[in-house]
Amino acid sequence: MLAVLGFHKIGPPPPGGWETWNYIPEATFAGFLEVVRADGWEVIDAARFVAGLDSPSSLPERSALLTFDDGCRSMLTVAEPILARFGLPAVAFVPTDYVGGVNSFDAGNEPEEPILTWDEIAELEKRGVSIQSHACSHATFSALDQLHIKEELARSRSLIEEHLKTDVVLHAYPFGDAGKDAAQTAETMTELGYRAAFLYGGVVACIPITDRYQIPRIAVGPDTDLRAALA
């Protein structure tokens, strides 16, 4: 089994901000990591996950992948120190158009949050967090034609690889949307060298993965009953 957990922000909203479901208190987040460990899930890193796509038997029977969307600075200042305390790896999906800026793609729905700079992203990677693609503009893929989807996927991968000198082979669809033609999107991703992509869906996946470009993630918020979601 493979449990891919999807997080956004760990810690409180910024001054003047407001609470949303995407903000998980630090103690709650630590509690989630305790549940993962206590229930016998082995947290794997991105490289082991990618290898397991072709060699499923190499993965633990109960594999867990911890993922974080949007690249908010709190990933470095709040989430990573907690992950380090538990000795756990993670994956961060970053929308490259917003690096060093703010999450204007969430305007009106979420408080304004600073997005990591390239230097901060490099530091996060040094600490064991794999940096992967979340497209460039964070646009809903269903609002884009395939040419623009290809441009988003190619440019985001190229920028991250240029800055970090590392391989980008994973993608998380903005808003969990694979586009109007998910099969065509998958073909585009294969052509560009992506090995897997994640949406949402709230379920534990079976190993081996049958559709590596539509891998479900369990969206996690402060009130999630994680033990039930993993059962």
FIKOLZA-1660 file (N, C-alpha, C; in steps of 0.1 Angstrom, whole numbers, plus 5000, padded with zeros to 4 digits):
% residues 231
   i   px   py   pz ch aa at
   1 5008 4988 5000  A  M  N
   1 5000 5000 5000  A  M CA
   1 5009 5012 5000  A  M  C
   2 5004 5023 4994  A  L  N
   2 5011 5036 4994  A  L CA
   2 5001 5047 4998  A  L  C
   3 5005 5054 5009  A  A  N
   3 4997 5065 5014  A  A CA
   3 5005 5078 5011  A  A  C
   4 5000 5086 5002  A  V  N
   4 5006 5099 4998  A  V CA
   4 4998 5109 5006  A  V  C
   5 5004 5116 5015  A  L  N
   5 4998 5126 5023  A  L CA
   5 5001 5140 5017  A  L  C
   6 4990 5148 5015  A  G  N
   6 4992 5161 5009  A  G CA
   6 4989 5172 5020  A  G  C
   7 5000 5180 5022  A  F  N
   7 4999 5192 5032  A  F CA
   7 5001 5205 5024  A  F  C
   8 4997 5216 5031  A  H  N
   8 5000 5229 5025  A  H CA
   8 5008 5237 5035  A  H  C
   9 5002 5241 5046  A  K  N
   9 5009 5250 5055  A  K CA
   9 5009 5245 5069  A  K  C
  10 5021 5245 5076  A  I  N
  10 5022 5241 5089  A  I CA
  10 5025 5253 5098  A  I  C
  11 5018 5255 5109  A  G  N
  11 5019 5267 5117  A  G CA
  11 5008 5276 5115  A  G  C
  12 5008 5288 5123  A  P  N
  12 4997 5297 5122  A  P CA
  12 4997 5306 5110  A  P  C
  13 4986 5312 5107  A  P  N
  13 4986 5322 5096  A  P CA
  13 4995 5334 5099  A  P  C
  14 4999 5341 5089  A  P  N
  14 5007 5353 5091  A  P CA
  14 4999 5364 5098  A  P  C
  15 5006 5374 5104  A  P  N
  15 4999 5385 5111  A  P CA
  15 4989 5391 5102  A  P  C
  16 4977 5393 5107  A  G  N
  16 4966 5399 5098  A  G CA
  16 4959 5389 5090  A  G  C
  17 4964 5376 5090  A  G  N
  17 4957 5366 5082  A  G CA
  17 4946 5359 5089  A  G  C
  18 4941 5349 5084  A  W  N
  18 4929 5342 5090  A  W CA
  18 4931 5327 5089  A  W  C
  19 4925 5319 5097  A  E  N
  19 4926 5305 5097  A  E CA
  19 4918 5299 5085  A  E  C
  20 4925 5290 5078  A  T  N
  20 4918 5282 5068  A  T CA
  20 4921 5267 5071  A  T  C
  21 4914 5258 5063  A  W  N
  21 4916 5244 5065  A  W CA
  21 4931 5240 5062  A  W  C
  22 4938 5248 5054  A  N  N
  22 4951 5244 5050  A  N CA
  22 4962 5247 5060  A  N  C
  23 4958 5254 5071  A  Y  N
  23 4968 5256 5082  A  Y CA
  23 4967 5245 5093  A  Y  C
  24 4978 5239 5095  A  I  N
  24 4978 5228 5105  A  I CA
  24 4987 5233 5116  A  I  C
  25 4982 5233 5129  A  P  N
  25 4991 5237 5140  A  P CA
  25 5003 5228 5141  A  P  C
  26 5014 5233 5146  A  E  N
  26 5026 5225 5147  A  E CA
  26 5024 5212 5155  A  E  C
  27 5017 5213 5167  A  A  N
  27 5015 5201 5175  A  A CA
  27 5007 5191 5168  A  A  C
  28 4997 5196 5160  A  T  N
  28 4988 5187 5153  A  T CA
  28 4996 5179 5142  A  T  C
  29 5005 5187 5135  A  F  N
  29 5013 5181 5125  A  F CA
  29 5022 5170 5131  A  F  C
  30 5028 5173 5142  A  A  N
  30 5037 5163 5149  A  A CA
  30 5029 5151 5153  A  A  C
  31 5016 5153 5157  A  G  N
  31 5008 5142 5160  A  G CA
  31 5005 5133 5148  A  G  C
  32 5003 5140 5137  A  F  N
  32 5001 5132 5125  A  F CA
  32 5013 5123 5122  A  F  C
  33 5025 5128 5123  A  L  N
  33 5037 5121 5121  A  L CA
  33 5038 5109 5131  A  L  C
  34 5034 5111 5143  A  E  N
  34 5033 5100 5153  A  E CA
  34 5024 5089 5149  A  E  C
  35 5012 5093 5143  A  V  N
  35 5003 5083 5138  A  V CA
  35 5009 5075 5127  A  V  C
  36 5015 5082 5118  A  V  N
  36 5021 5074 5107  A  V CA
  36 5031 5064 5112  A  V  C
  37 5039 5068 5121  A  R  N
  37 5049 5059 5127  A  R CA
  37 5043 5048 5135  A  R  C
  38 5034 5051 5143  A  A  N
  38 5027 5042 5152  A  A CA
  38 5019 5031 5145  A  A  C
  39 5014 5035 5133  A  D  N
  39 5005 5026 5126  A  D CA
  39 5013 5018 5116  A  D  C
  40 5026 5018 5117  A  G  N
  40 5035 5009 5109  A  G CA
  40 5038 5013 5094  A  G  C
  41 5036 5026 5092  A  W  N
  41 5039 5031 5078  A  W CA
  41 5054 5036 5078  A  W  C
  42 5061 5032 5067  A  E  N
  42 5075 5036 5066  A  E CA
  42 5075 5048 5056  A  E  C
  43 5080 5059 5060  A  V  N
  43 5081 5071 5052  A  V CA
  43 5093 5070 5043  A  V  C
  44 5090 5071 5030  A  I  N
  44 5101 5069 5020  A  I CA
  44 5104 5083 5013  A  I  C
  45 5116 5084 5007  A  D  N
  45 5119 5096 5001  A  D CA
  45 5115 5096 4986  A  D  C
  46 5117 5107 4979  A  A  N
  46 5113 5107 4965  A  A CA
  46 5121 5097 4956  A  A  C
  47 5134 5096 4958  A  A  N
  47 5141 5086 4950  A  A CA
  47 5137 5072 4952  A  A  C
  48 5134 5068 4964  A  R  N
  48 5129 5054 4966  A  R CA
  48 5115 5052 4960  A  R  C
  49 5107 5063 4961  A  F  N
  49 5094 5062 4955  A  F CA
  49 5095 5060 4940  A  F  C
  50 5104 5068 4933  A  V  N
  50 5105 5067 4919  A  V CA
  50 5111 5053 4915  A  V  C
  51 5120 5048 4922  A  A  N
  51 5126 5035 4920  A  A CA
  51 5115 5024 4921  A  A  C
  52 5106 5026 4931  A  G  N
  52 5095 5016 4933  A  G CA
  52 5085 5016 4922  A  G  C
  53 5084 5026 4914  A  L  N
  53 5075 5026 4903  A  L CA
  53 5078 5014 4893  A  L  C
  54 5091 5012 4891  A  D  N
  54 5095 5001 4882  A  D CA
  54 5098 4988 4890  A  D  C
  55 5101 4989 4903  A  S  N
  55 5104 4978 4911  A  S CA
  55 5095 4978 4924  A  S  C
  56 5082 4975 4922  A  P  N
  56 5073 4976 4933  A  P CA
  56 5077 4968 4946  A  P  C
  57 5084 4957 4943  A  S  N
  57 5088 4948 4955  A  S CA
  57 5099 4955 4963  A  S  C
  58 5105 4966 4958  A  S  N
  58 5115 4972 4966  A  S CA
  58 5109 4982 4977  A  S  C
  59 5096 4984 4976  A  L  N
  59 5089 4994 4985  A  L CA
  59 5084 4986 4997  A  L  C
  60 5084 4993 5009  A  P  N
  60 5079 4987 5021  A  P CA
  60 5064 4983 5018  A  P  C
  61 5059 4974 5026  A  E  N
  61 5045 4969 5024  A  E CA
  61 5035 4981 5027  A  E  C
  62 5039 4989 5037  A  R  N
  62 5031 5001 5040  A  R CA
  62 5040 5013 5038  A  R  C
  63 5040 5019 5026  A  S  N
  63 5049 5030 5023  A  S CA
  63 5041 5043 5024  A  S  C
  64 5047 5053 5029  A  A  N
  64 5041 5067 5030  A  A CA
  64 5050 5077 5024  A  A  C
  65 5044 5086 5017  A  L  N
  65 5052 5097 5011  A  L CA
  65 5045 5110 5016  A  L  C
  66 5054 5119 5021  A  L  N
  66 5049 5132 5027  A  L CA
  66 5051 5143 5017  A  L  C
  67 5040 5149 5012  A  T  N
  67 5042 5160 5002  A  T CA
  67 5036 5173 5007  A  T  C
  68 5041 5184 5002  A  F  N
  68 5037 5197 5005  A  F CA
  68 5036 5206 4993  A  F  C
  69 5025 5212 4991  A  D  N
  69 5022 5220 4979  A  D CA
  69 5025 5235 4982  A  D  C
  70 5029 5242 4971  A  D  N
  70 5029 5257 4970  A  D CA
  70 5042 5263 4975  A  D  C
  71 5051 5257 4982  A  G  N
  71 5064 5263 4986  A  G CA
  71 5063 5275 4995  A  G  C
  72 5054 5275 5004  A  C  N
  72 5054 5286 5014  A  C CA
  72 5066 5286 5022  A  C  C
  73 5071 5298 5027  A  R  N
  73 5083 5298 5035  A  R CA
  73 5082 5290 5048  A  R  C
  74 5070 5289 5053  A  S  N
  74 5068 5281 5065  A  S CA
  74 5072 5266 5063  A  S  C
  75 5074 5262 5051  A  M  N
  75 5079 5248 5048  A  M CA
  75 5093 5247 5053  A  M  C
  76 5101 5258 5052  A  L  N
  76 5115 5258 5057  A  L CA
  76 5116 5261 5071  A  L  C
  77 5108 5271 5076  A  T  N
  77 5109 5276 5090  A  T CA
  77 5101 5268 5100  A  T  C
  78 5091 5261 5096  A  V  N
  78 5082 5255 5106  A  V CA
  78 5081 5239 5103  A  V  C
  79 5078 5236 5091  A  A  N
  79 5075 5221 5088  A  A CA
  79 5088 5213 5088  A  A  C
  80 5099 5219 5081  A  E  N
  80 5111 5211 5080  A  E CA
  80 5118 5208 5094  A  E  C
  81 5118 5217 5103  A  P  N
  81 5124 5214 5116  A  P CA
  81 5116 5202 5123  A  P  C
  82 5103 5202 5121  A  I  N
  82 5095 5191 5127  A  I CA
  82 5099 5178 5120  A  I  C
  83 5099 5178 5107  A  L  N
  83 5103 5166 5099  A  L CA
  83 5117 5161 5104  A  L  C
  84 5126 5171 5106  A  A  N
  84 5140 5167 5110  A  A CA
  84 5140 5161 5124  A  A  C
  85 5131 5165 5132  A  R  N
  85 5130 5160 5146  A  R CA
  85 5126 5145 5145  A  R  C
  86 5118 5142 5135  A  F  N
  86 5113 5128 5134  A  F CA
  86 5122 5120 5124  A  F  C
  87 5132 5127 5118  A  G  N
  87 5141 5120 5108  A  G CA
  87 5134 5116 5096  A  G  C
  88 5125 5124 5091  A  L  N
  88 5116 5120 5079  A  L CA
  88 5119 5129 5067  A  L  C
  89 5120 5123 5055  A  P  N
  89 5121 5130 5043  A  P CA
  89 5107 5135 5038  A  P  C
  90 5107 5144 5028  A  A  N
  90 5095 5149 5023  A  A CA
  90 5097 5154 5008  A  A  C
  91 5086 5157 5002  A  V  N
  91 5086 5163 4988  A  V CA
  91 5079 5176 4989  A  V  C
  92 5085 5187 4983  A  A  N
  92 5078 5200 4982  A  A CA
  92 5076 5203 4967  A  A  C
  93 5063 5206 4964  A  F  N
  93 5060 5210 4950  A  F CA
  93 5058 5225 4949  A  F  C
  94 5067 5231 4941  A  V  N
  94 5068 5246 4940  A  V CA
  94 5063 5251 4927  A  V  C
  95 5054 5261 4927  A  P  N
  95 5050 5268 4914  A  P CA
  95 5060 5279 4911  A  P  C
  96 5068 5277 4901  A  T  N
  96 5080 5284 4898  A  T CA
  96 5078 5299 4895  A  T  C
  97 5066 5303 4890  A  D  N
  97 5064 5317 4887  A  D CA
  97 5064 5326 4900  A  D  C
  98 5062 5319 4911  A  Y  N
  98 5060 5327 4924  A  Y CA
  98 5071 5326 4933  A  Y  C
  99 5082 5319 4929  A  V  N
  99 5094 5318 4938  A  V CA
  99 5099 5332 4941  A  V  C
 100 5101 5335 4954  A  G  N
 100 5105 5348 4959  A  G CA
 100 5094 5358 4960  A  G  C
 101 5082 5354 4957  A  G  N
 101 5070 5363 4957  A  G CA
 101 5060 5359 4968  A  G  C
 102 5048 5360 4965  A  V  N
 102 5037 5356 4974  A  V CA
 102 5027 5347 4966  A  V  C
 103 5018 5341 4974  A  N  N
 103 5008 5332 4968  A  N CA
 103 4996 5339 4963  A  N  C
 104 4998 5348 4953  A  S  N
 104 4987 5355 4947  A  S CA
 104 4977 5346 4940  A  S  C
 105 4981 5334 4936  A  F  N
 105 4972 5325 4930  A  F CA
 105 4961 5321 4940  A  F  C
 106 4963 5323 4953  A  D  N
 106 4953 5320 4963  A  D CA
 106 4945 5333 4967  A  D  C
 107 4947 5344 4960  A  A  N
 107 4941 5357 4965  A  A CA
 107 4926 5356 4968  A  A  C
 108 4922 5360 4980  A  G  N
 108 4908 5360 4983  A  G CA
 108 4904 5347 4991  A  G  C
 109 4912 5337 4988  A  N  N
 109 4908 5324 4995  A  N CA
 109 4917 5320 5006  A  N  C
 110 4930 5325 5006  A  E  N
 110 4940 5322 5016  A  E CA
 110 4947 5335 5019  A  E  C
 111 4952 5336 5032  A  P  N
 111 4960 5347 5035  A  P CA
 111 4973 5348 5026  A  P  C
 112 4978 5360 5025  A  E  N
 112 4990 5362 5017  A  E CA
 112 5002 5356 5024  A  E  C
 113 5009 5347 5018  A  E  N
 113 5021 5340 5024  A  E CA
 113 5033 5342 5015  A  E  C
 114 5045 5345 5020  A  P  N
 114 5057 5345 5012  A  P CA
 114 5060 5331 5007  A  P  C
 115 5065 5331 4994  A  I  N
 115 5069 5319 4988  A  I CA
 115 5084 5318 4989  A  I  C
 116 5090 5307 4991  A  L  N
 116 5105 5305 4992  A  L CA
 116 5112 5311 4981  A  L  C
 117 5124 5317 4984  A  T  N
 117 5133 5321 4973  A  T CA
 117 5141 5309 4968  A  T  C
 118 5148 5311 4957  A  W  N
 118 5156 5300 4952  A  W CA
 118 5167 5296 4962  A  W  C
 119 5173 5306 4969  A  D  N
 119 5183 5302 4980  A  D CA
 119 5176 5294 4991  A  D  C
 120 5164 5298 4995  A  E  N
 120 5157 5290 5005  A  E CA
 120 5153 5276 5000  A  E  C
 121 5149 5276 4988  A  I  N
 121 5146 5263 4982  A  I CA
 121 5158 5254 4982  A  I  C
 122 5170 5259 4978  A  A  N
 122 5182 5251 4978  A  A CA
 122 5186 5247 4992  A  A  C
 123 5183 5255 5002  A  E  N
 123 5186 5251 5016  A  E CA
 123 5176 5240 5020  A  E  C
 124 5164 5241 5016  A  L  N
 124 5154 5231 5020  A  L CA
 124 5158 5217 5014  A  L  C
 125 5163 5218 5001  A  E  N
 125 5167 5205 4995  A  E CA
 125 5179 5199 5002  A  E  C
 126 5188 5208 5007  A  K  N
 126 5200 5203 5014  A  K CA
 126 5196 5196 5027  A  K  C
 127 5184 5200 5032  A  R  N
 127 5179 5194 5045  A  R CA
 127 5171 5181 5042  A  R  C
 128 5170 5176 5030  A  G  N
 128 5164 5164 5027  A  G CA
 128 5150 5164 5022  A  G  C
 129 5146 5176 5017  A  V  N
 129 5133 5178 5011  A  V CA
 129 5135 5178 4996  A  V  C
 130 5129 5169 4988  A  S  N
 130 5130 5169 4974  A  S CA
 130 5121 5180 4968  A  S  C
 131 5127 5188 4959  A  I  N
 131 5119 5199 4952  A  I CA
 131 5114 5194 4939  A  I  C
 132 5101 5194 4937  A  Q  N
 132 5095 5189 4924  A  Q CA
 132 5085 5199 4919  A  Q  C
 133 5080 5196 4907  A  S  N
 133 5072 5206 4900  A  S CA
 133 5057 5207 4905  A  S  C
 134 5053 5220 4905  A  H  N
 134 5039 5223 4907  A  H CA
 134 5034 5233 4896  A  H  C
 135 5040 5230 4884  A  A  N
 135 5038 5239 4873  A  A CA
 135 5044 5253 4875  A  A  C
 136 5041 5262 4866  A  C  N
 136 5046 5276 4868  A  C CA
 136 5036 5285 4874  A  C  C
 137 5025 5287 4867  A  S  N
 137 5015 5297 4871  A  S CA
 137 5005 5292 4881  A  S  C
 138 5005 5280 4885  A  H  N
 138 4995 5274 4894  A  H CA
 138 4981 5275 4888  A  H  C
 139 4980 5276 4875  A  A  N
 139 4967 5276 4869  A  A CA
 139 4960 5262 4869  A  A  C
 140 4947 5262 4869  A  T  N
 140 4940 5250 4868  A  T CA
 140 4942 5244 4854  A  T  C
 141 4946 5232 4853  A  F  N
 141 4949 5226 4840  A  F CA
 141 4937 5226 4831  A  F  C
 142 4925 5224 4836  A  S  N
 142 4913 5224 4828  A  S CA
 142 4910 5237 4821  A  S  C
 143 4917 5248 4826  A  A  N
 143 4915 5261 4819  A  A CA
 143 4926 5263 4808  A  A  C
 144 4935 5253 4806  A  L  N
 144 4946 5255 4797  A  L CA
 144 4944 5245 4785  A  L  C
 145 4949 5248 4773  A  D  N
 145 4950 5238 4763  A  D CA
 145 4963 5230 4765  A  D  C
 146 4964 5220 4757  A  Q  N
 146 4975 5211 4759  A  Q CA
 146 4989 5217 4756  A  Q  C
 147 4989 5227 4747  A  L  N
 147 5001 5234 4744  A  L CA
 147 5006 5242 4756  A  L  C
 148 4997 5248 4763  A  H  N
 148 5000 5256 4775  A  H CA
 148 5004 5247 4786  A  H  C
 149 4997 5235 4787  A  I  N
 149 5000 5226 4798  A  I CA
 149 5015 5221 4796  A  I  C
 150 5018 5218 4783  A  K  N
 150 5032 5213 4780  A  K CA
 150 5042 5224 4784  A  K  C
 151 5039 5237 4781  A  E  N
 151 5048 5248 4784  A  E CA
 151 5050 5249 4799  A  E  C
 152 5039 5248 4807  A  E  N
 152 5039 5248 4821  A  E CA
 152 5048 5237 4827  A  E  C
 153 5046 5225 4822  A  L  N
 153 5054 5214 4827  A  L CA
 153 5069 5214 4823  A  L  C
 154 5071 5218 4811  A  A  N
 154 5085 5219 4806  A  A CA
 154 5093 5230 4813  A  A  C
 155 5087 5242 4814  A  R  N
 155 5094 5253 4820  A  R CA
 155 5096 5252 4835  A  R  C
 156 5086 5247 4842  A  S  N
 156 5088 5245 4857  A  S CA
 156 5100 5235 4859  A  S  C
 157 5100 5224 4852  A  R  N
 157 5110 5214 4853  A  R CA
 157 5124 5220 4850  A  R  C
 158 5125 5227 4839  A  S  N
 158 5137 5233 4835  A  S CA
 158 5143 5243 4845  A  S  C
 159 5134 5251 4851  A  L  N
 159 5138 5261 4860  A  L CA
 159 5144 5255 4873  A  L  C
 160 5137 5245 4878  A  I  N
 160 5141 5238 4891  A  I CA
 160 5154 5231 4888  A  I  C
 161 5155 5224 4877  A  E  N
 161 5168 5217 4874  A  E CA
 161 5179 5227 4872  A  E  C
 162 5177 5238 4866  A  E  N
 162 5187 5248 4864  A  E CA
 162 5192 5254 4877  A  E  C
 163 5183 5256 4887  A  H  N
 163 5187 5263 4899  A  H CA
 163 5193 5253 4909  A  H  C
 164 5188 5240 4909  A  L  N
 164 5192 5231 4919  A  L CA
 164 5202 5220 4914  A  L  C
 165 5203 5219 4901  A  K  N
 165 5212 5208 4895  A  K CA
 165 5207 5194 4900  A  K  C
 166 5195 5192 4899  A  T  N
 166 5189 5180 4904  A  T CA
 166 5178 5175 4894  A  T  C
 167 5174 5163 4894  A  D  N
 167 5164 5158 4885  A  D CA
 167 5150 5161 4890  A  D  C
 168 5141 5166 4882  A  V  N
 168 5127 5168 4885  A  V CA
 168 5119 5158 4877  A  V  C
 169 5113 5149 4884  A  V  N
 169 5105 5138 4877  A  V CA
 169 5091 5136 4882  A  V  C
 170 5088 5144 4892  A  L  N
 170 5075 5143 4899  A  L CA
 170 5067 5156 4897  A  L  C
 171 5054 5155 4896  A  H  N
 171 5046 5167 4895  A  H CA
 171 5033 5166 4903  A  H  C
 172 5029 5177 4910  A  A  N
 172 5016 5177 4916  A  A CA
 172 5007 5187 4909  A  A  C
 173 4996 5182 4904  A  Y  N
 173 4987 5191 4896  A  Y CA
 173 4981 5202 4905  A  Y  C
 174 4982 5215 4901  A  P  N
 174 4976 5226 4908  A  P CA
 174 4961 5223 4910  A  P  C
 175 4956 5224 4922  A  F  N
 175 4942 5222 4926  A  F CA
 175 4938 5207 4923  A  F  C
 176 4948 5198 4921  A  G  N
 176 4944 5184 4919  A  G CA
 176 4938 5182 4905  A  G  C
 177 4940 5190 4896  A  D  N
 177 4933 5190 4883  A  D CA
 177 4943 5186 4872  A  D  C
 178 4941 5174 4865  A  A  N
 178 4949 5169 4855  A  A CA
 178 4946 5174 4841  A  A  C
 179 4936 5183 4840  A  G  N
 179 4932 5188 4827  A  G CA
 179 4920 5181 4821  A  G  C
 180 4915 5187 4810  A  K  N
 180 4903 5182 4804  A  K CA
 180 4906 5168 4798  A  K  C
 181 4918 5165 4793  A  D  N
 181 4922 5153 4788  A  D CA
 181 4933 5147 4796  A  D  C
 182 4930 5140 4806  A  A  N
 182 4941 5135 4815  A  A CA
 182 4950 5125 4808  A  A  C
 183 4945 5118 4799  A  A  N
 183 4953 5108 4791  A  A CA
 183 4964 5116 4783  A  A  C
 184 4959 5127 4776  A  Q  N
 184 4969 5135 4768  A  Q CA
 184 4979 5141 4777  A  Q  C
 185 4974 5146 4789  A  T  N
 185 4984 5152 4798  A  T CA
 185 4994 5142 4803  A  T  C
 186 4990 5130 4805  A  A  N
 186 5000 5119 4809  A  A CA
 186 5010 5116 4797  A  A  C
 187 5005 5116 4785  A  E  N
 187 5014 5115 4774  A  E CA
 187 5024 5126 4773  A  E  C
 188 5020 5138 4775  A  T  N
 188 5029 5150 4776  A  T CA
 188 5039 5148 4787  A  T  C
 189 5035 5144 4798  A  M  N
 189 5044 5142 4809  A  M CA
 189 5055 5131 4806  A  M  C
 190 5050 5120 4800  A  T  N
 190 5060 5110 4797  A  T CA
 190 5070 5115 4787  A  T  C
 191 5065 5123 4777  A  E  N
 191 5074 5129 4767  A  E CA
 191 5085 5138 4773  A  E  C
 192 5081 5145 4784  A  L  N
 192 5090 5155 4790  A  L CA
 192 5099 5149 4800  A  L  C
 193 5096 5136 4804  A  G  N
 193 5105 5129 4813  A  G CA
 193 5100 5128 4827  A  G  C
 194 5088 5132 4829  A  Y  N
 194 5082 5130 4843  A  Y CA
 194 5079 5116 4845  A  Y  C
 195 5080 5111 4857  A  R  N
 195 5078 5097 4860  A  R CA
 195 5065 5095 4867  A  R  C
 196 5059 5105 4874  A  A  N
 196 5047 5103 4881  A  A CA
 196 5041 5117 4884  A  A  C
 197 5028 5117 4887  A  A  N
 197 5021 5129 4890  A  A CA
 197 5010 5126 4900  A  A  C
 198 5006 5136 4908  A  F  N
 198 4997 5134 4919  A  F CA
 198 4985 5144 4918  A  F  C
 199 4974 5138 4922  A  L  N
 199 4962 5147 4924  A  L CA
 199 4957 5144 4938  A  L  C
 200 4944 5145 4940  A  Y  N
 200 4938 5142 4953  A  Y CA
 200 4929 5131 4951  A  Y  C
 201 4921 5127 4961  A  G  N
 201 4912 5116 4960  A  G CA
 201 4909 5109 4973  A  G  C
 202 4918 5112 4982  A  G  N
 202 4915 5107 4996  A  G CA
 202 4916 5093 4999  A  G  C
 203 4924 5086 4991  A  V  N
 203 4925 5071 4993  A  V CA
 203 4940 5067 4994  A  V  C
 204 4942 5055 5000  A  V  N
 204 4955 5048 5000  A  V CA
 204 4955 5041 4987  A  V  C
 205 4967 5042 4980  A  A  N
 205 4968 5035 4967  A  A CA
 205 4974 5021 4969  A  A  C
 206 4972 5013 4959  A  C  N
 206 4977 4999 4959  A  C CA
 206 4991 4999 4952  A  C  C
 207 4999 4991 4956  A  I  N
 207 5012 4988 4949  A  I CA
 207 5011 4975 4943  A  I  C
 208 5015 4974 4930  A  P  N
 208 5021 4984 4921  A  P CA
 208 5011 4995 4917  A  P  C
 209 5017 5006 4914  A  I  N
 209 5009 5017 4909  A  I CA
 209 5004 5015 4895  A  I  C
 210 4992 5015 4892  A  T  N
 210 4987 5012 4878  A  T CA
 210 4986 5024 4869  A  T  C
 211 4983 5036 4875  A  D  N
 211 4983 5048 4867  A  D CA
 211 4992 5058 4874  A  D  C
 212 5004 5059 4870  A  R  N
 212 5014 5067 4877  A  R CA
 212 5012 5082 4875  A  R  C
 213 5004 5086 4866  A  Y  N
 213 5001 5100 4864  A  Y CA
 213 4988 5105 4870  A  Y  C
 214 4982 5096 4877  A  Q  N
 214 4970 5100 4885  A  Q CA
 214 4970 5093 4899  A  Q  C
 215 4981 5096 4906  A  I  N
 215 4982 5089 4919  A  I CA
 215 4975 5098 4929  A  I  C
 216 4965 5091 4937  A  P  N
 216 4957 5099 4946  A  P CA
 216 4966 5103 4959  A  P  C
 217 4962 5114 4964  A  R  N
 217 4968 5119 4977  A  R CA
 217 4957 5121 4987  A  R  C
 218 4960 5119 4999  A  I  N
 218 4951 5122 5010  A  I CA
 218 4953 5136 5015  A  I  C
 219 4944 5145 5012  A  A  N
 219 4945 5159 5017  A  A CA
 219 4943 5159 5032  A  A  C
 220 4953 5166 5038  A  V  N
 220 4953 5166 5053  A  V CA
 220 4951 5180 5058  A  V  C
 221 4942 5182 5067  A  G  N
 221 4939 5194 5074  A  G CA
 221 4939 5192 5088  A  G  C
 222 4937 5203 5096  A  P  N
 222 4938 5202 5111  A  P CA
 222 4928 5192 5117  A  P  C
 223 4917 5190 5110  A  D  N
 223 4907 5181 5116  A  D CA
 223 4906 5167 5110  A  D  C
 224 4916 5164 5102  A  T  N
 224 4916 5151 5096  A  T CA
 224 4918 5140 5106  A  T  C
 225 4910 5130 5105  A  D  N
 225 4912 5117 5112  A  D CA
 225 4921 5109 5105  A  D  C
 226 4934 5111 5107  A  L  N
 226 4944 5104 5098  A  L CA
 226 4944 5089 5100  A  L  C
 227 4942 5085 5112  A  R  N
 227 4942 5070 5114  A  R CA
 227 4931 5064 5106  A  R  C
 228 4919 5070 5106  A  A  N
 228 4908 5065 5098  A  A CA
 228 4911 5065 5083  A  A  C
 229 4918 5076 5079  A  A  N
 229 4921 5078 5064  A  A CA
 229 4931 5068 5060  A  A  C
 230 4940 5063 5069  A  L  N
 230 4950 5053 5066  A  L CA
 230 4945 5039 5067  A  L  C
 231 4934 5037 5073  A  A  N
 231 4929 5024 5076  A  A CA
 231 4926 5016 5064  A  A  C
% end
